[in-house]
Amino acid sequence: MKDQAVSLYVGLDVHKDSVDIALAQAGRDGEVRHFGTVAGSVEAVSKALRRLVAAGERLHVVYEAGPCGFVLQRHLAALGYACEVVAPSRTPRRSGDRIKTDRRDAVMLARLSRAGELTAVRVPDAADEALRDLVRAREDAVREQRNSRHRLKALLLRNGIAYSGRTSWTPAHLRWLASLTLPHPSQQIAFQEYLHAITEASARIERLEQALRDALPQWSLLPVVAALQALRGFGLIAAATLVAEIQDFQRFANPRQLMAYLGLVPSEDSSGQRRRQGAITKAGNPAARRILVEVAHQYRFPAKVSVEIARRQVNCPKPITDIAWEAQVRLCARYKRLAARRLPCNKIIVAIARELAGFVWAVALKAAPAPQPAA
């Protein structure tokens, strides 16, 4: 909600080396102008804003979320400025505008901020963002391990070498790889380098997962991570990843908002009597969406509280375990019905993931820590 006492709306176009500043006077017909360009440091920006405050202005500052993160917002908030980070994907843009410059972007942000047409994103605190960075570092290591495995298998395939076992990357498969000798020394070097890359990525994943386990007990959202593990398919890593990416489930008024945020709802192009739905929007957070889709595969089988699920539910309150069982009964039955209609497997899994998001929302709200009263 905009502060009625604001006299000047400030739009910042933030880059690593420079920040363009534009100003929009309060009021429908107030002037919108480019104020100047400063260095990309937070000190340079705060120095420019101090000049405006010294002139008696009450500021409302906005800039778009991007690779520079939330450091500037936290710095300005600590200095007492009203500063919002807005979603670039929700910023209105004219379809006929083909000129884009930093100066124009800053002016546009100031004007749209005054009009109230920008959508602010949630700014995580430093502890939440630190744990999310740890989770994403693990995701990067997993991606590197997968790519290295693909490269190694492609090398072997080109040379007509095939593994006769049933499952790859088991201890037996790794012993088989260690015993291989390729016909040419140059190929053997390439093979060993790929194998070293896989080994290093695997060790890195183990280190990051252990660091994640060590960091979780001090995290304020640990109760949500523990509660989500009552659901089928949610181990510690999956639950921690989902909570680290979404963090505040209470910002979603209903589960449909969470589904839309995760990009699991179908796109739509309707007009008049015609209604056409397409593929899912894939908007929002891709890492959280991927986790839900992976977990949704677990609901292919009949509903059952396995030994592992029972172990994770030992310390969970009964309302949470009731939701987890309701999720199993509903989603397993829904998978069976959709499969009987011979729908493509991918469509079924996405449909299950979409409904699973609703159960995740319900569990997270019951387990979320109570909001702290304002000081």
BELRA-V998623 format. One line per field, one symbol per residue. ss: DSSP state (h for helix, s for strand, l for the rest). phi: phi as a letter, one per 20 degrees, with the letter a starting at -180 (. if undefined). burial: 1 if it has 24 or more other C-alpha atoms within 12 Angstrom, else 0. A space follows every 10 residues. Layout:
ss = ???
phi = ???
burial = ???
//
This chain:
ss = lllllllsss sssslllsss ssssslllll lssssssssl lhhhhhhhhh hhhhllllss ssssllllll hhhhhhhhll lssssslhhh llllllllll lhhhhhhhhh hhhhhlllls lllllhhhhh hhhhhhhhhh hhhhhhhhhh hhhhhhhhll llllllllll hhhhhhhhll llllhhhhhh hhhhhhhhhh hhhhhhhhhh hhhhhhllll lhhhhhhhll lllllhhhhh hhhhhhllhh hlllhhhhhh hllllsssll sllsllssss lllllhhhhh hhhhhhhhhh llllllhhhh hhlllllhhh hhhhhhhhhh hhhhhhhhhh llllhhhhhh hhhhhhhhhh hhhhhhhlll lllll
phi = .fffefdbdd dddecfdbce dcccffofdf fcbeeqccff ffffffffff ffffeneddc dcbefafemd ffffffffen eeccddeffd efcffeeddc cfffffffff fffffmdddf efefffffff ffffffffff ffffffffff ffffffffdm dceefeceme gfffffffef cefdgfffff ffffffffff ffffffffff ffffefgeef eggfffffff ffneefffff fffffemeff fefbffffff femeeffbcd bmeeccddff flemefffff fffffgffef dgfaefffff ffegeeffgf ffffffffff ffffffffff emfggfffff ffffffgfff gfffffefff fffff
burial = 0100011111 1111100011 1111110000 0111111101 0101110110 0100000111 1111100011 1110110000 1111110100 1000000000 0111111111 1111110111 1110000100 1111111110 1101100110 0110110000 0000000010 0000001000 0000000000 1101101110 1101100110 0100010011 1111111111 1111111111 1111111111 0100100111 1111100000 0000000001 0111101111 1111111111 0011100010 0110010001 1011111111 1101100000 0000001111 1111111111 1111111100 00000
//
